[in-house]
Amino acid sequence: MSAASIRIAGKSADLGKRLGRGGEGDVYAISGLPDQAVKVYKENLRGSRETKVRAMVEGRLSEKSSLVAFPVAVVTDDSGAFAGFTMRLVSGFRPIHELYSPKSRKIQFPKADYRFLIRTAQNVARAVATVHQAGCVIGDFNHSGVLVATDATAALIDADSFQFNLNGRSFPCVVGTEDFTPPELHGINLSQVERTRAHDNFGLAVAIFQLLAMGKHPYSGRYSGEDLSLGQAIAQHRFAYSVARRSATRTTPPPGSIQLTDFPQSIALAFEAAFGLDPSNRPDPGIWVKLLNELETSLRRCSKFSSHYFPHVASSCVWCRITEQSGVEMFPVDFTAGKVSGDISDDLSFDLSKIAAAIRAAPLPRPDDILPTRIGDLGAQLPIIQKAQNKRKRQRFLGGAIALTAFFAFLALPEGVAVWGMLGLFGLSLLMTAKIDTAPLLKVYIDADNRVREASLTHLQRVGFTEIFHLRNELESCIAKYQQLEAGLTHALERLKTTREARQRHAFLDRFLLSRVRISGIGPAKMAALASFGIESAADINYQAVMTVPGFGEALTRKLLQWRRDHEAKFRYNPAYDPADQRDEDTLRATASTERAALQAKLRSGLAALQNAPSRLAANKNLPALPLMQALTDRARAERDCAALGIKTPPHGSINPPIPRPAAPTQPFHTQYQKPVPQPQRQQIKPQAALPHQQVRSSAGQGAASPVSCPVCRSPMVKRMAKKGRNAGKHFWGCSCYPRCKGTRN
């Protein structure tokens, strides 16, 4: 085949080595033309492809974009019969799924960080824009047709399937890929549909989402009803990550996923529109370029791992969180800047015992030291109070006078005892009834006192009173973690020795990627679903993991397990110490060193903040607090009015802000930082706008809520699943402010 001759635009040429093969034909290099390749169709397809390819060449589409491998010239065989076409040779590029898939990214793009992925997404959008500017519609947008280079530039191939018009004649795109086909086209004969840019905008949004979400498909999640295939989920508009339509989609993202709330609102709204109900609202390539550029320029860098860049709106590093949840490191960890040492206690300038003693001795502020006090005159007493006082005095005087008159009259004229007795009783009744209804006045006082308490708590929260107690608890947690570092490192190093075979087996199986094989019954959509649930290689396959993926039952699970067993049978354990063991040990020591430095910095800065807190908070005592001052004035007035009428008021309500409890003990180093060691799988299967054409190259890889309230801080809580311990697999309520607050409820 490599020696076969062809004719390009009537001139003889020789095929070089085969560069790739697909369902329609093979792609070859061309001898003497290093910048071009030729696609040779299978013989049974040549007749149906000829007219369209000749029209594309006649339309000179290849001159309209350097980012798309449009047909350049018609290729015939020696007899002059149509055979295929030449196109720009796209060399040094890899399919886009090898970039957004975390495991293949480590192999094909080992230096790529999140900036690289965002830059690639921009360039893919630019490439799609050039297709539209050329008057074409991609139609069958899919990850096999998008290639990425090591500098983040992108190119589109399979251009002969694009839809376009020439001289009033339409040449449709008659194929589609299930996981990139928009909802409105599912269940429709694609050969009879005119594709639109809105359809391309859907496929583009899927690719961008997968780049930003580490290979997760936007429609692959856990549906609350019966299992849905990926195609069914798309057709039913069940965007798994939607916040705006969460109740309608009834679908949640897979474990260990990025959330829409981790992105800036502009990106989140763009995804909601792209995967919403109205195709006309889908962002076009120009909008995506603008939004992605804004995202790239606003990224934050993780304080713990220099290779982690994450959206600035996230409360903490997204990739640290996902790595902790999934056990898979999303980006290469660079420890070269940190100090690696076998002794984690060799920093003589840091004395943990002294730091801990100073933290525990630091005085904590009291509410009375921070809350403002009422100043100024209460004003004149209300006329109604003075009137009530005068009325009571007159009534008491009259009653007393009548009672005394009756008494002295009785002494003077005892025979009129009945009259004097009745008169005396009348006077005494006036004395006894000379009271004021206390209930309304007490209610005014109690209402004011409650408002004082609520306003006081609000003021304490505003000036940072409760944050000091949060800080104190965090520092106690840091002390405990620091104390565990040395023993934890020793334990982790020992564990490396006892788990060598399991780690070697996992590393061996991890080289066999599902994206590179074809397994009967598992097409691109099911492969996308597996990747969304973190199953990318033979090492990830086990019965429980596969059965949790929507659309996978016993039969497909059995095939995957057999595929894993076939590769596992080839594994041979090497008991000799090798470079991989040294790398693992260095990684552990570097992790411990990095964690130690971070804890030291946090303890030092935390102690300074704790010691300065009382004076800093006291300085806030005079901050404007109009609701509190008004409530204090109202209470003082009510208290004065009650006292004037002899009404006893209850004591002021106590100000007890919600002080957080101490944080739960942290995990020791060896359980917190060492990745879980995969164990051999022994389970048995159970029965049944115009855009610039020039792409921007990346330098990133070049060295570069719930009604339940938290019992600790009163913030809303979210439902989580326990991953470790005796309650593993069970759901619980966790504080939405985690890790700053570690409050939980069953």
Summary of the structure (lengths in Angstrom):
residues: 746
radius of gyration: 38.0
end to end distance: 67.7
largest distance: 153.9
contacts: 2286
relative contact order: 0.10
helix: 49%
strand: 12%
